């Protein structure tokens, strides 16, 4: 009887540890900064910093910073070239494997509207350099937004990832939420995102701030 009790205790402890270390059972959070800083009629500087957690306020999964230069081709079309650095923890609940990831990325951006419904398309190519390896992604995101009032709007988006190595389909991000235009410069965001990657489904709350500035020289009146 004592032997069986020990086996049951061992199995219970093992299952408890497994459930605690299963990120699919946790609600994580992304705390986000996004910046757009216009320097001329055609060019702007893009900046971004995200702090991504397995849980609401603990166990950081990833830090990412992006910087890029955007060129406005016309009213609806633009292109961005930039660099990103990521520091990623692949484990949850334990001190695990952390690695750095350097990326070069290129975006093609298109925006248009049907009545008050706004469409945003982004096609992104990424070249990754990590752990003495290289990788290549193609990502496509479709975003929709619609105003609720003068200050508030709602949005929904879906982004699919394609990998040049292994299986073509890599992951999918789906999200929705609301945005609040706090001022001409600052916009706040609250949303939810579902991530499907490596046969896992992860739930994330998104809290963001976007800062847009205009550094063009004003023409003399």
Secondary structure, DSSP 8 states (H G I E B T S, - for coil): -HHHHHHHHHHHHHHHHHHHT-GGGSEEEEEEEEEEEE-SSSEEEEEEEEEEESSSSSSEEEEEEEEEEEEE-SSSEEEEEEEEEEEEE--SSS---EEEEEEEEEEEEEEEEETTEEEEEEEEEEEEEETTEEEEEEEEEEEEEEESSSSEEEEEEEEEEEESSSSSEEEEEEEEEEEEE-SSSEEEEEEEEEEEETTEEEEEEEEEEEEEEE-------
